[in-house]
Amino acid sequence: MKTAMNRRSFLSKSATTGAGLLILRNSRLAFAYDANSKLNIAGIGVGGQGRGSLDAFHNMGNNLVALCDVDTRRAGDIYQKHPGAKAYSDFRRMFDQMEKQIDAVLVATPDHTHAVAAVAAMKLGKHVYCEKPLTRTVHEARVMRETAAQHKVVTQMGNQGSAERRLRRAVELVWGGVIGDVREAHVWFGGGNGPMTRPTDTPSVPDGLNWDLWLGPAESRPYSPVYVPATWRAWRAFGSGIVGDFACHTANIMFRALHLERLWQKSMNPGASKVVIRLQAWPSEVDVEGYPTSLKVVIDLPARGALPPVKTTWYAKEKPPEDLMLGFERGDWGDLLVGSKGSIYSNNPWNAQYVLLPEKRFEDFEGGPAESLPRVKSHQWEWIEACKGNGQTFSGFEMGGPLTELAQLVNLATQVEGPIEYDTLSGKILNSERASNLLHRQYRKGWTL
């Protein structure tokens, strides 16, 4: 069977199609379950994005024992659908009362509360499935990765395209040398955001919404419908803009195929006191409240063992030079790896499809390296099975953490002038006090990692 995809079949695939082998240690709790047992799962943030995963977990025969959402009206039908699950608005109270009844936790809140909820769960020894981006700040992503490793829990970041067979095959082809050495890569997103202005009016908080709990660790501000429910992603205080929203999908092939996670692993950098990546941004504007309308960020990444250094350029609304496409149509979204023998390109935001370029050279391409990555039923299924001790997750926090760190470093770079140098081993910016102060945001009283 031919591995390459022709232009017509590639472009006819719906952009909504979604769904490095890292070995995630089995949890110290995983062996408590057998293959046919049911997990007791709690959901945090169940009124929005969490619905799909909750349905998946439930349809696999697991128990939903607790459901938490700060908006009882929005989540009301979920509570009704699962009357056996105890309802909460504050996940801290849920853990206080039901810690011993919970095996695993879904976190699907807005970005700014991912870390506080997920870290609390992991510290209690609970397995965690957390939506992407893993966190809203660079520092939070590092803490999430370190906490998962310390407590030996099974984790999965919710970039569901990771389960797609063709994404995994694209990674295998790059690992197998099909496109040769890769020293250049490009990732682009189909839109941008733009500057935001805080509203001055103070409307009443809607019935059912606990605004204080929705804010969580973020700084206090009056409620406004411009934040909830639909536009929170565009605000730096709560969301991660287009880059944070989609980088964990759209940059997935690039990150995995180039083994960029190795830059964060001390074991892969023996004797190194630091591993430095360099970023420089050219945003359309700088805004402390929102994200740029468009951007270009160049990232210089060092060698990873025998793999050569690579320069990767990220764009929002902008695109890379058309000649890099080697005659193929350049889509509004892209993940392009430029190798010494050819290129591999995905125009699907979820990296669910790919094509080898130039088309003429690869039109009769068959075979390639043997499959080395497991093929799975779904992203959620993979996590459930790993929680039971069967296999590993593909987007555990040891992978999702560094990928999120890189995405949030791109966002950070758009707020400062000139290049920034980031040491992946220490989590510190080496050359800019201004940038260092943006690695994390101070939490409100009562909230902590």
C-alpha positions as CSV (number, residue, x, y, z in Angstrom):
1,M,0.0,0.0,0.0
2,K,1.3,3.4,-0.9
3,T,2.1,5.6,2.0
4,A,2.1,9.0,0.2
5,M,-1.2,10.8,-0.4
6,N,-2.0,12.5,-3.6
7,R,-3.2,16.1,-3.8
8,R,-6.9,15.4,-4.4
9,S,-7.3,12.9,-1.5
10,F,-5.2,15.0,0.8
11,L,-7.2,18.2,0.3
12,S,-10.6,16.5,0.3
13,K,-10.1,15.3,3.8
14,S,-12.1,17.4,6.2
15,A,-10.2,19.8,8.4
16,T,-12.2,18.5,11.3
17,T,-10.8,15.1,11.1
18,G,-9.1,14.6,14.4
19,A,-8.7,12.2,16.8
20,G,8.3,9.5,19.3
21,L,7.3,6.7,21.4
22,L,7.8,7.8,24.9
23,I,7.5,5.1,27.5
24,L,5.5,6.4,30.4
25,R,6.2,4.6,33.6
26,N,3.2,2.7,34.8
27,S,1.5,4.3,37.8
28,R,2.0,3.0,41.2
29,L,-1.8,2.8,41.2
30,A,-2.2,1.2,37.7
31,F,-1.7,-2.3,38.9
32,A,-4.8,-2.0,41.2
33,Y,-7.0,-2.5,38.2
34,D,-7.4,-5.5,35.9
35,A,-8.3,-5.3,32.2
36,N,-12.0,-5.6,32.8
37,S,-12.3,-3.3,35.9
38,K,-14.0,0.1,35.9
39,L,-12.3,3.3,36.9
40,N,-14.0,5.8,39.1
41,I,-13.5,9.1,37.3
42,A,-14.2,12.7,38.3
43,G,-14.6,15.5,35.8
44,I,-13.6,19.1,36.4
45,G,-15.0,21.6,33.8
46,V,-17.8,19.4,32.5
47,G,-20.1,22.0,30.8
48,G,-17.9,22.6,27.8
49,Q,-15.0,20.8,26.2
50,G,-15.1,18.0,28.8
51,R,-18.4,16.6,27.5
52,G,-16.9,14.6,24.7
53,S,-14.3,12.9,26.9
54,L,-16.7,12.3,29.7
55,D,-19.0,10.5,27.2
56,A,-16.1,8.5,25.9
57,F,-15.0,7.4,29.4
58,H,-18.6,6.5,30.3
59,N,-19.2,4.6,27.1
60,M,-16.1,2.5,27.9
61,G,-17.9,1.3,31.0
62,N,-16.2,3.4,33.6
63,N,-17.9,5.1,36.5
64,L,-18.4,8.9,36.7
65,V,-18.5,9.5,40.4
66,A,-18.1,13.3,40.7
67,L,-18.7,16.2,38.3
68,C,-17.5,19.7,38.9
69,D,-18.3,22.9,37.1
70,V,-18.4,26.6,38.2
71,D,-21.4,27.1,36.0
72,T,-24.3,25.0,37.2
73,R,-26.6,26.2,34.5
74,R,-24.2,25.4,31.6
75,A,-23.4,22.0,33.1
76,G,-27.0,21.2,34.2
77,D,-27.8,18.7,31.5
78,I,-24.5,16.8,32.3
79,Y,-25.5,16.5,35.9
80,Q,-28.9,15.2,34.8
81,K,-27.4,12.8,32.4
82,H,-25.3,11.3,35.2
83,P,-27.4,11.5,38.3
84,G,-25.2,9.0,40.2
85,A,-22.3,11.4,40.1
86,K,-22.0,13.9,42.9
87,A,-22.1,17.5,41.7
88,Y,-19.6,20.2,42.8
89,S,-18.7,23.7,41.9
90,D,-15.3,23.8,43.7
91,F,-12.8,20.9,42.8
92,R,-11.0,21.5,46.1
93,R,-14.1,20.6,48.1
94,M,-14.7,17.7,45.8
95,F,-11.2,16.3,46.6
96,D,-11.7,17.0,50.3
97,Q,-14.9,14.9,50.3
98,M,-14.3,12.2,47.7
99,E,-10.5,11.7,47.5
100,K,-10.8,8.0,48.4
101,Q,-13.6,7.4,45.8
102,I,-11.7,8.8,42.8
103,D,-9.2,6.9,40.7
104,A,-8.7,9.3,37.8
105,V,-9.6,12.9,36.9
106,L,-10.5,14.8,33.7
107,V,-9.5,18.5,33.6
108,A,-11.3,20.5,30.9
109,T,-11.5,24.0,32.4
110,P,-10.3,27.1,30.7
111,D,-6.5,27.2,30.4
112,H,-5.8,29.3,33.5
113,T,-7.2,26.7,35.9
114,H,-5.7,23.6,34.2
115,A,-2.6,23.5,36.4
116,V,-4.1,24.2,39.8
117,A,-6.7,21.4,39.3
118,A,-4.4,18.9,37.7
119,V,-1.6,19.3,40.1
120,A,-4.0,19.0,43.0
121,A,-5.3,15.7,41.6
122,M,-1.8,14.3,40.9
123,K,-0.6,15.1,44.4
124,L,-3.4,12.9,45.6
125,G,-2.2,10.1,43.4
126,K,-4.9,10.4,40.7
127,H,-4.3,9.8,37.1
128,V,-5.0,12.9,35.0
129,Y,-6.3,13.6,31.5
130,C,-6.0,17.3,30.9
131,E,-7.1,19.2,27.9
132,K,-4.6,21.2,25.7
133,P,-2.8,23.4,26.1
134,L,-1.6,21.7,29.2
135,T,-1.2,25.1,31.0
136,R,-1.4,28.8,30.4
137,T,2.1,29.6,31.5
138,V,5.6,28.2,30.9
139,H,6.2,27.6,34.5
140,E,3.0,25.7,35.0
141,A,3.9,23.3,32.2
142,R,7.1,22.5,33.9
143,V,5.4,21.9,37.3
144,M,2.8,19.7,35.7
145,R,5.6,17.5,34.1
146,E,7.6,17.3,37.3
147,T,4.5,16.5,39.5
148,A,3.4,13.7,37.2
149,A,6.9,12.1,37.3
150,Q,7.2,12.5,41.1
151,H,3.8,10.9,41.8
152,K,4.1,8.3,39.1
153,V,0.6,8.8,37.7
154,V,-0.7,8.1,34.2
155,T,-1.3,11.3,32.3
156,Q,-2.5,12.4,28.9
157,M,-2.8,15.8,27.3
158,G,-5.9,16.2,25.2
159,N,-4.5,16.7,21.8
160,Q,-6.7,14.1,20.3
161,G,-5.1,14.0,16.9
162,S,-2.2,12.2,18.5
163,A,-4.3,9.0,18.2
164,E,-4.5,9.3,14.4
165,R,-2.8,6.5,12.5
166,R,-1.5,8.8,9.9
167,L,0.0,11.2,12.4
168,R,1.9,8.3,13.9
169,R,3.0,7.1,10.5
170,A,4.3,10.6,9.6
171,V,6.5,10.5,12.7
172,E,7.8,7.0,11.8
173,L,8.7,8.1,8.3
174,V,10.8,11.0,9.6
175,W,12.4,8.8,12.2
176,G,13.1,6.3,9.4
177,G,15.0,8.9,7.4
178,V,12.6,9.1,4.5
179,I,13.0,12.8,4.1
180,G,16.6,12.9,5.3
181,D,18.1,15.3,7.9
182,V,15.7,18.0,9.0
183,R,17.3,21.4,9.7
184,E,14.2,23.6,8.9
185,A,10.6,23.4,9.9
186,H,7.5,25.7,9.7
187,V,4.2,25.8,11.7
188,W,1.4,28.1,10.8
189,F,-2.0,28.8,12.1
190,G,-5.0,30.0,10.1
191,G,-5.8,33.1,12.1
192,G,-4.7,35.5,14.9
193,N,-6.4,37.2,17.8
194,G,-5.7,40.9,18.2
195,P,-5.4,43.4,21.1
196,M,-8.1,43.4,23.7
197,T,-9.6,46.2,25.8
198,R,-11.0,45.5,29.2
199,P,-14.7,46.4,29.4
200,T,-15.7,49.2,31.8
201,D,-19.3,48.1,32.3
202,T,-20.2,45.8,35.2
203,P,-23.2,43.7,34.3
204,S,-24.7,41.2,36.8
205,V,-23.1,37.7,37.0
206,P,-25.5,35.3,35.3
207,D,-27.5,32.9,37.4
208,G,-25.6,29.7,38.1
209,L,-22.1,31.1,37.4
210,N,-19.7,31.3,40.4
211,W,-17.5,34.1,39.0
212,D,-15.0,33.9,41.9
213,L,-14.4,30.2,41.2
214,W,-14.3,30.8,37.5
215,L,-11.5,33.3,38.0
216,G,-9.6,30.8,40.1
217,P,-6.0,31.8,40.4
218,A,-6.3,34.7,38.0
219,E,-6.3,38.3,39.2
220,S,-9.7,39.6,40.4
221,R,-11.8,41.6,37.9
222,P,-15.5,42.3,37.4
223,Y,-17.5,39.8,35.4
224,S,-18.2,40.5,31.8
225,P,-19.7,38.5,29.0
226,V,-16.6,39.3,26.9
227,Y,-14.8,36.7,29.0
228,V,-17.4,34.0,29.4
229,P,-18.2,31.7,27.8
230,A,-16.8,32.1,24.3
231,T,-13.9,34.7,24.2
232,W,-11.7,33.8,27.2
233,R,-9.1,32.2,24.9
234,A,-8.2,35.6,23.5
235,W,-7.3,37.1,26.9
236,R,-3.8,36.5,28.3
237,A,-5.2,36.3,31.8
238,F,-7.3,33.2,30.9
239,G,-6.4,31.7,27.6
240,S,-3.5,31.2,25.3
241,G,-4.6,32.7,22.0
242,I,-4.5,30.9,18.6
243,V,-0.9,29.5,19.3
244,G,-1.8,28.0,22.7
245,D,-5.2,26.8,21.4
246,F,-3.8,24.9,18.4
247,A,0.0,24.4,18.8
248,C,-0.4,21.2,20.7
249,H,-2.3,19.9,17.6
250,T,-0.7,21.7,14.7
251,A,3.0,21.4,15.8
252,N,2.5,17.8,16.9
253,I,4.3,16.0,14.0
254,M,7.2,18.5,14.1
255,F,7.7,18.2,17.9
256,R,7.6,14.4,17.9
257,A,9.4,13.6,14.6
258,L,12.3,15.9,15.6
259,H,12.5,14.5,19.1
260,L,12.3,18.0,20.6
261,E,11.3,16.6,23.9
262,R,14.9,15.5,24.3
263,L,15.9,19.1,24.9
264,W,14.1,18.9,28.3
265,Q,15.6,15.6,29.4
266,K,18.7,15.6,31.5
267,S,19.3,12.0,30.6
268,M,19.6,13.0,26.9
269,N,22.0,15.8,27.7
270,P,24.6,14.2,30.0
271,G,27.1,16.6,31.5
272,A,25.3,19.6,30.1
273,S,24.8,22.5,32.6
274,K,22.2,24.0,30.3
275,V,20.4,23.5,27.0
276,V,19.5,26.8,25.4
277,I,16.8,27.5,22.8
278,R,16.6,31.0,21.2
279,L,13.4,32.7,20.2
280,Q,12.7,36.0,18.5
281,A,9.3,37.4,17.6
282,W,7.9,39.8,15.2
283,P,4.3,40.4,16.3
284,S,1.8,42.8,14.5
285,E,1.4,44.6,17.9
286,V,2.2,44.1,21.5
287,D,-0.7,44.0,23.9
288,V,-0.6,43.0,27.6
289,E,-4.3,42.0,27.5
290,G,-4.6,40.0,24.2
291,Y,-2.5,38.3,21.6
292,P,-1.2,39.6,18.3
293,T,-3.4,39.8,15.2
294,S,-0.5,38.1,13.4
295,L,3.0,37.0,14.3
296,K,6.2,35.4,13.2
297,V,8.5,33.7,15.7
298,V,11.8,32.1,14.8
299,I,13.1,29.4,17.2
300,D,16.7,28.1,17.0
301,L,16.9,24.6,18.5
302,P,20.2,22.8,19.3
303,A,21.1,19.3,18.2
304,R,19.4,16.4,20.0
305,G,22.1,13.7,20.1
306,A,22.8,12.8,16.4
307,L,19.9,14.9,15.2
308,P,21.2,18.3,13.7
309,P,20.2,21.7,15.0
310,V,16.9,22.9,13.5
311,K,15.4,26.3,12.9
312,T,11.6,26.4,13.2
313,T,9.4,29.3,12.3
314,W,5.9,29.8,13.7
315,Y,3.3,32.0,12.1
316,A,-0.2,33.2,13.0
317,K,-2.2,34.5,10.0
318,E,1.1,34.8,8.1
319,K,2.6,31.9,6.1
320,P,6.0,30.6,5.1
321,P,7.4,31.3,1.6
322,E,5.4,29.5,-1.1
323,D,8.5,28.0,-2.8
324,L,9.0,25.8,0.2
325,M,5.8,23.9,-0.8
326,L,7.6,22.4,-3.9
327,G,4.6,23.0,-6.1
328,F,2.0,21.8,-3.6
329,E,-0.8,24.0,-2.5
330,R,-0.1,25.9,0.7
331,G,-3.0,25.7,3.0
332,D,-4.2,28.1,5.7
333,W,-2.7,25.7,8.3
334,G,0.5,23.9,8.2
335,D,3.2,21.7,9.8
336,L,6.1,21.4,7.3
337,L,9.4,19.6,7.9
338,V,12.0,20.4,5.3
339,G,14.5,17.5,4.9
340,S,17.6,16.9,2.8
341,K,15.7,14.2,0.8
342,G,12.3,15.8,0.7
343,S,9.6,17.3,2.9
344,I,6.6,16.2,4.8
345,Y,3.5,18.4,5.2
346,S,0.2,18.4,7.1
347,N,-2.4,21.0,6.3
348,N,-4.8,19.6,8.9
349,P,-4.9,21.6,12.1
350,W,-4.9,18.3,14.0
351,N,-2.1,16.8,12.0
352,A,-4.5,14.0,11.0
353,Q,-3.1,13.8,7.4
354,Y,0.2,14.3,5.7
355,V,1.8,14.3,2.2
356,L,5.4,13.7,1.1
357,L,6.9,16.4,-1.1
358,P,7.7,16.8,-3.9
359,E,4.8,14.7,-5.1
360,K,6.5,13.5,-8.2
361,R,9.4,12.1,-6.3
362,F,7.2,10.2,-3.9
363,E,4.3,9.2,-6.2
364,D,5.4,5.6,-6.2
365,F,6.6,5.5,-2.6
366,E,5.7,2.4,-0.7
367,G,6.7,0.8,2.5
368,G,9.2,2.8,4.5
369,P,10.3,1.9,8.0
370,A,8.3,-0.7,9.9
371,E,5.6,0.5,12.3
372,S,7.1,1.2,15.7
373,L,4.3,3.1,17.3
374,P,1.2,1.4,18.6
375,R,-2.1,2.1,16.8
376,V,-5.0,2.8,19.2
377,K,-8.8,3.0,19.3
378,S,-8.9,6.6,20.5
379,H,-6.9,9.1,22.6
380,Q,-9.2,8.6,25.6
381,W,-9.1,4.8,25.2
382,E,-5.3,4.9,25.3
383,W,-5.4,6.8,28.6
384,I,-7.9,4.4,30.2
385,E,-5.9,1.4,29.2
386,A,-2.7,2.9,30.5
387,C,-4.4,3.7,33.8
388,K,-5.1,0.0,34.1
389,G,-1.5,-0.9,33.3
390,N,-2.0,-1.8,29.7
391,G,0.5,0.1,27.5
392,Q,1.5,3.7,27.6
393,T,0.1,7.1,26.7
394,F,1.4,9.0,23.7
395,S,0.8,12.5,25.1
396,G,1.8,12.0,28.7
397,F,2.9,15.1,30.5
398,E,6.6,14.2,29.8
399,M,5.7,15.0,26.2
400,G,2.8,17.4,26.6
401,G,4.7,19.5,29.1
402,P,7.6,20.5,26.9
403,L,5.3,21.0,23.9
404,T,3.2,23.4,25.9
405,E,6.3,25.1,27.3
406,L,7.5,25.8,23.7
407,A,4.0,27.1,22.7
408,Q,3.9,29.4,25.7
409,L,7.4,30.6,25.0
410,V,6.2,31.6,21.6
411,N,3.4,33.6,23.2
412,L,5.8,35.1,25.7
413,A,8.3,36.1,23.0
414,T,5.6,38.4,21.4
415,Q,5.7,40.6,24.5
416,V,9.4,41.5,24.5
417,E,11.8,43.1,22.2
418,G,14.7,41.2,20.8
419,P,15.6,37.5,21.2
420,I,15.2,35.5,24.4
421,E,17.4,32.6,25.5
422,Y,15.6,29.9,27.5
423,D,17.4,27.1,29.3
424,T,15.2,24.0,29.0
425,L,17.0,22.2,31.9
426,S,16.5,25.0,34.5
427,G,13.3,26.6,33.1
428,K,15.0,30.0,33.2
429,I,15.3,32.8,30.7
430,L,19.0,33.8,30.7
431,N,19.1,37.2,29.0
432,S,16.0,39.2,29.9
433,E,14.6,40.1,33.3
434,R,11.4,41.4,31.6
435,A,10.9,38.0,29.9
436,S,11.7,36.1,33.1
437,N,8.9,37.9,34.9
438,L,6.5,36.6,32.3
439,L,7.2,32.9,32.8
440,H,4.4,32.8,35.4
441,R,1.7,34.9,36.9
442,Q,1.1,35.5,40.6
443,Y,-1.9,33.6,41.9
444,R,-4.6,35.1,44.0
445,K,-4.7,34.2,47.6
446,G,-6.1,30.7,48.2
447,W,-4.7,29.2,45.0
448,T,-1.5,27.4,44.7
449,L,0.4,24.7,42.7
